[in-house]
Amino acid sequence: MTAYTATVTVRLKRGVLDPEAETTKRALERLGFELEALRSADRFEIDLEAADADEAAERADEMAERLLANPTIHDYDVEVAEAER
């Protein structure tokens, strides 16, 4: 088994209201920053042991599907890297 870190990034789907991002966007604009749009996201870093990177990604994907994301309103990405020792 090898140690991996799976990073799961969960964000609201386009078109779903994101009040946190809207508030932050308005604050950035008041500070003089110009931007088209802003979306908030949650990032989860999961350390796990797996036979290979594909298995680690499959397990992280299952975690996202079952708990970390609500597929009705969220999109998510999974990235896997071998853990640094």
Disulfide bonds with the S-S distance in Angstrom:
none
